[in-house]
Amino acid sequence: MSAATFPELAVNDLGKPRSIVGGIEPDQRERILTSQPFSFRHELGGHPLMSLPEIRKLTKKMLAEGRFDQVFYKTGVSMANSKYSDAESSKDIIKLLENLDTAGAWLRLTRVDELNPEFKDVLEQFYAQLSDLYQQDIKTRTLKTFVTLFVSSPRAYTNYHMDHTWNFLLQISGRKTVHLYDPYDPNVLTQEDKEGWYMQQVMIKPKADAKDSAYDLEPGDGVHHPVNAPHWVQNGPEISISLSLGLCLHESNRDAKIYQANHLLRKLGLRPTPPHRSTWKDAMKVGFISLWSDRNPQSFDEVVYSGAARLKRIMRIEHQV
């Protein structure tokens, strides 16, 4: 597809850039600068670029080019069935997309901007509008932004989990409800939870007394996920298509190293200081984990986990779930 395939992507009917993050209600504005979830509106609802026929074409292209690490899928309720694609599963994935109404499937296509320049246009407009919203150059804070499509069957849901990225979820078609939790509430996440998660040691689990905020999304609706905000998602009665713009921030990558160092210190029987409490302690922890990290990381996992993975092998720390 060429950049001219969908000329209406770049501008709306008034000839202005399409809104990616806009329509924010006054009572939501104070949530923006305090790293809380907030809802917003966008002008990409129902856009043909993200229709099922175009998504099928995009998926086939990814699989044909062997981009198996960019296609992640599951069938059924449990995330235990989720896996990355490979040459053998390619036909099954295409079949899932052709039978989404009944397949009980969930599909994640990531880094789609690498294949289609229209998504690059969306990303550039997103950077500009987000920078205006926060009154700072968001691009300079970001190592990489992951442009991801989520496609799911009616009533499918995504299990409770958290992400490393600062995420903006845009509903394109269908409906879903996003249940978001406060990552700074100790009733939701403890320091030990974050440390174990960044060492890939544990799967976080919802706590009985944790409170969530529910966001009902229809086409044109969006919701902001703070970094590390646990969440789970319930799909509506139709096939759902969502676009995720997830920013991997330099500061979040730094925090990850502090949590990893704290996990190791806790293993030694110490009580480590949480991030952002001591500048010099944070710097020492970041420096130590960086010594073991890849010098030229090529993937998200290498950026965040390479140092921790080496130290786990050296210290013979076993994986736990």
PLY file of the C-alpha trace (Angstrom):
ply
format ascii 1.0
element vertex 321
property float x
property float y
property float z
element edge 320
property int vertex1
property int vertex2
end_header
0.00 0.00 0.00
1.19 3.46 -0.79
0.86 6.57 1.34
-1.85 7.77 -1.06
-4.12 4.76 -0.50
-6.05 6.45 2.29
-5.57 10.21 1.79
-8.13 10.98 4.49
-5.79 9.56 7.13
-3.63 12.67 7.37
-6.42 15.25 7.64
-10.07 15.42 8.64
-12.96 16.84 6.62
-11.87 20.38 7.49
-8.39 19.80 6.10
-6.83 19.83 9.56
-4.57 17.11 11.02
-6.66 14.29 12.44
-6.92 14.32 16.21
-5.09 11.38 17.81
-5.25 12.60 21.42
-7.95 15.23 21.88
-11.43 15.93 23.15
-10.29 15.74 26.76
-12.94 16.78 29.27
-12.03 19.53 31.79
-12.35 17.14 34.73
-9.76 14.86 33.09
-7.09 17.50 32.49
-5.69 17.43 36.02
-5.12 13.69 35.61
-2.78 14.25 32.68
0.17 15.70 34.61
-0.23 13.37 37.60
0.32 10.13 35.65
-3.25 8.95 36.15
-5.47 7.26 33.56
-7.65 9.58 31.52
-10.03 9.26 28.61
-9.75 11.13 25.32
-11.24 11.26 21.84
-9.65 10.60 18.45
-10.64 10.74 14.76
-9.50 7.29 13.62
-12.65 5.37 14.56
-13.72 3.08 11.71
-10.80 4.14 9.51
-10.41 1.81 6.46
-6.66 1.49 7.08
-7.55 -0.60 10.14
-10.46 -2.54 8.70
-10.46 -6.35 8.85
-9.64 -6.78 5.13
-6.59 -4.49 5.48
-5.52 -6.21 8.71
-5.69 -9.59 6.95
-3.44 -8.23 4.17
-1.03 -6.80 6.74
-0.89 -10.07 8.70
-0.24 -12.11 5.56
2.60 -9.76 4.66
4.15 -10.04 8.12
4.01 -13.84 8.03
5.27 -14.04 4.44
8.28 -11.90 5.40
9.00 -14.06 8.44
8.23 -11.31 10.95
7.10 -13.92 13.46
8.17 -11.89 16.50
5.62 -9.21 15.46
2.62 -11.55 15.42
1.44 -12.78 18.83
-1.84 -14.61 19.27
-3.98 -16.80 21.45
-7.17 -18.81 21.30
-9.51 -19.54 24.18
-9.68 -17.89 27.57
-6.27 -18.57 29.07
-3.17 -16.52 28.27
-1.31 -19.82 28.69
-2.34 -20.50 25.09
-0.69 -17.32 23.81
2.40 -17.60 21.64
4.39 -16.01 18.87
3.74 -17.08 15.32
6.05 -19.26 13.27
6.09 -20.78 9.80
3.93 -23.71 10.91
1.21 -21.57 12.53
0.87 -19.07 9.67
-2.06 -20.83 7.99
-3.85 -21.21 11.33
-3.51 -17.49 12.03
-4.97 -16.52 8.68
-7.82 -18.95 9.32
-8.42 -17.31 12.72
-8.73 -13.91 11.06
-11.28 -15.29 8.61
-13.39 -16.74 11.43
-13.05 -14.17 14.20
-16.77 -14.21 14.97
-16.52 -17.74 16.35
-12.78 -18.38 16.82
-12.49 -16.99 20.36
-9.17 -15.48 19.29
-6.96 -12.55 20.19
-4.21 -11.21 17.91
-1.48 -8.62 18.45
0.37 -7.13 15.47
3.23 -4.93 16.63
5.55 -2.44 14.92
3.08 -2.13 12.04
4.62 1.23 11.13
7.61 -0.73 9.78
5.41 -2.10 7.00
3.01 0.70 6.20
3.87 4.41 5.93
0.31 5.44 6.86
1.01 4.29 10.40
4.15 6.43 10.43
1.93 9.41 9.63
-0.27 8.51 12.61
2.80 8.24 14.83
4.21 11.62 13.81
0.87 13.32 14.43
0.65 11.55 17.78
4.09 12.84 18.82
3.14 16.38 17.84
-0.21 16.36 19.63
1.13 14.65 22.75
4.01 17.13 22.94
1.51 19.98 22.73
-0.65 18.38 25.43
2.28 17.95 27.85
4.15 21.10 26.77
7.41 19.23 26.22
9.15 17.37 23.40
7.90 13.83 23.94
10.13 12.42 21.19
13.29 13.22 23.16
11.92 11.27 26.14
11.27 8.18 24.02
13.56 5.36 22.93
10.89 3.85 20.68
7.13 3.92 20.26
5.44 0.63 19.48
2.55 0.98 17.03
0.37 -2.07 17.66
-2.95 -3.40 16.43
-5.12 -5.60 18.65
-7.81 -7.71 17.01
-10.11 -9.87 19.10
-13.22 -12.01 18.84
-16.52 -11.14 20.51
-16.41 -11.50 24.31
-12.69 -12.28 24.30
-10.71 -10.84 27.18
-7.13 -10.09 28.07
-5.91 -11.32 31.44
-4.73 -9.01 34.23
-1.19 -7.84 33.45
1.02 -4.77 33.28
3.24 -3.24 30.60
6.52 -1.37 30.59
5.28 1.20 28.06
3.41 4.46 28.50
0.36 3.55 26.49
-2.46 5.29 24.61
-5.18 2.89 23.45
-7.50 4.01 20.62
-10.67 2.05 19.88
-11.11 1.70 16.11
-14.13 -0.61 15.80
-16.25 -2.71 18.13
-16.47 -2.13 21.86
-14.46 -3.10 24.91
-14.08 -2.22 28.57
-10.62 -1.51 29.96
-10.16 -2.01 33.72
-7.17 0.03 34.90
-5.48 0.02 38.31
-3.26 2.62 40.00
0.40 1.46 39.76
1.34 3.69 42.73
-1.22 2.15 45.09
0.50 -0.43 47.36
-2.80 -2.30 47.49
-2.36 -2.84 43.75
1.42 -3.25 43.35
4.13 -3.55 45.98
7.78 -2.72 45.38
8.46 -6.46 45.46
5.84 -7.02 42.74
7.57 -4.55 40.43
11.03 -5.91 41.22
9.98 -9.49 40.49
8.18 -8.50 37.32
11.23 -6.66 35.96
13.34 -9.73 36.70
10.76 -11.82 34.77
10.30 -13.81 37.94
6.60 -13.47 38.61
3.26 -12.91 36.94
1.42 -10.19 38.80
-1.99 -11.12 40.17
-4.95 -8.92 41.14
-5.39 -8.34 44.86
-8.82 -8.75 46.41
-8.98 -5.19 47.80
-7.54 -3.43 44.74
-9.87 -0.91 43.10
-10.05 -0.32 39.37
-11.32 2.38 37.02
-13.43 1.04 34.16
-13.37 2.72 30.74
-16.04 1.71 28.21
-14.61 2.30 24.75
-16.45 2.69 21.46
-14.97 3.77 18.10
-13.44 7.22 18.60
-12.76 6.66 22.31
-9.31 6.30 23.84
-7.76 5.75 27.24
-4.32 6.56 28.63
-2.47 3.81 30.54
0.28 5.04 32.90
3.53 3.07 32.87
3.18 -0.17 34.86
-0.58 0.30 35.37
-2.08 -3.20 35.77
-5.14 -3.79 33.65
-7.44 -6.34 32.10
-9.75 -5.96 29.11
-13.20 -7.36 28.33
-14.30 -7.29 24.70
-17.87 -6.43 23.72
-20.31 -8.46 21.58
-18.59 -7.60 18.27
-15.15 -8.09 16.79
-12.87 -5.44 18.28
-10.00 -3.59 16.64
-7.81 -1.24 18.70
-4.67 0.74 17.98
-2.07 1.02 20.72
0.64 3.68 20.76
3.07 2.55 23.46
6.07 4.70 24.32
9.18 3.02 25.71
10.60 5.93 27.74
14.26 6.44 28.66
13.22 7.15 32.25
11.18 3.93 32.45
14.14 1.93 31.13
16.24 3.50 33.89
13.63 2.67 36.53
13.59 -0.93 35.29
17.30 -1.27 36.09
16.71 0.11 39.60
13.95 -2.43 40.23
16.21 -5.20 38.93
19.08 -4.16 41.22
16.66 -3.93 44.15
15.46 -7.46 43.48
19.04 -8.73 43.69
19.69 -6.74 46.87
16.53 -8.16 48.43
17.77 -11.66 47.55
20.85 -10.86 49.66
18.61 -10.05 52.64
18.79 -6.26 52.31
15.95 -3.72 52.23
16.65 -1.64 49.11
15.55 1.96 48.66
12.72 2.36 46.08
13.39 4.40 42.91
13.46 8.22 43.10
14.29 8.33 46.81
18.07 8.69 46.47
19.78 10.10 43.38
23.17 8.53 44.09
21.76 5.11 44.97
19.67 5.10 41.79
22.75 6.03 39.74
24.82 3.21 41.26
22.09 0.64 40.61
21.59 1.78 37.02
25.34 1.69 36.45
25.67 -1.82 37.86
22.87 -3.34 35.76
24.14 -1.45 32.69
27.53 -3.18 33.03
25.78 -6.46 32.25
23.40 -5.15 29.62
23.81 -5.41 25.85
25.86 -2.56 24.45
23.89 -2.39 21.21
20.39 -3.70 21.98
18.28 -4.55 18.96
14.96 -5.34 20.59
12.71 -4.23 23.43
13.66 -7.30 25.49
17.37 -6.58 25.05
16.89 -2.97 26.16
14.97 -3.84 29.32
16.03 -7.35 30.31
19.46 -8.24 28.90
21.45 -7.22 31.99
19.01 -8.85 34.39
18.99 -12.04 32.32
22.78 -12.38 32.51
22.81 -11.76 36.26
20.03 -14.30 36.77
22.12 -16.93 35.02
25.21 -16.07 37.04
23.30 -16.07 40.34
21.26 -19.11 39.29
17.99 -17.40 40.06
15.16 -19.69 39.01
12.06 -18.52 37.16
8.92 -18.37 39.29
5.27 -17.89 38.39
0 1
1 2
2 3
3 4
4 5
5 6
6 7
7 8
8 9
9 10
10 11
11 12
12 13
13 14
14 15
15 16
16 17
17 18
18 19
19 20
20 21
21 22
22 23
23 24
24 25
25 26
26 27
27 28
28 29
29 30
30 31
31 32
32 33
33 34
34 35
35 36
36 37
37 38
38 39
39 40
40 41
41 42
42 43
43 44
44 45
45 46
46 47
47 48
48 49
49 50
50 51
51 52
52 53
53 54
54 55
55 56
56 57
57 58
58 59
59 60
60 61
61 62
62 63
63 64
64 65
65 66
66 67
67 68
68 69
69 70
70 71
71 72
72 73
73 74
74 75
75 76
76 77
77 78
78 79
79 80
80 81
81 82
82 83
83 84
84 85
85 86
86 87
87 88
88 89
89 90
90 91
91 92
92 93
93 94
94 95
95 96
96 97
97 98
98 99
99 100
100 101
101 102
102 103
103 104
104 105
105 106
106 107
107 108
108 109
109 110
110 111
111 112
112 113
113 114
114 115
115 116
116 117
117 118
118 119
119 120
120 121
121 122
122 123
123 124
124 125
125 126
126 127
127 128
128 129
129 130
130 131
131 132
132 133
133 134
134 135
135 136
136 137
137 138
138 139
139 140
140 141
141 142
142 143
143 144
144 145
145 146
146 147
147 148
148 149
149 150
150 151
151 152
152 153
153 154
154 155
155 156
156 157
157 158
158 159
159 160
160 161
161 162
162 163
163 164
164 165
165 166
166 167
167 168
168 169
169 170
170 171
171 172
172 173
173 174
174 175
175 176
176 177
177 178
178 179
179 180
180 181
181 182
182 183
183 184
184 185
185 186
186 187
187 188
188 189
189 190
190 191
191 192
192 193
193 194
194 195
195 196
196 197
197 198
198 199
199 200
200 201
201 202
202 203
203 204
204 205
205 206
206 207
207 208
208 209
209 210
210 211
211 212
212 213
213 214
214 215
215 216
216 217
217 218
218 219
219 220
220 221
221 222
222 223
223 224
224 225
225 226
226 227
227 228
228 229
229 230
230 231
231 232
232 233
233 234
234 235
235 236
236 237
237 238
238 239
239 240
240 241
241 242
242 243
243 244
244 245
245 246
246 247
247 248
248 249
249 250
250 251
251 252
252 253
253 254
254 255
255 256
256 257
257 258
258 259
259 260
260 261
261 262
262 263
263 264
264 265
265 266
266 267
267 268
268 269
269 270
270 271
271 272
272 273
273 274
274 275
275 276
276 277
277 278
278 279
279 280
280 281
281 282
282 283
283 284
284 285
285 286
286 287
287 288
288 289
289 290
290 291
291 292
292 293
293 294
294 295
295 296
296 297
297 298
298 299
299 300
300 301
301 302
302 303
303 304
304 305
305 306
306 307
307 308
308 309
309 310
310 311
311 312
312 313
313 314
314 315
315 316
316 317
317 318
318 319
319 320
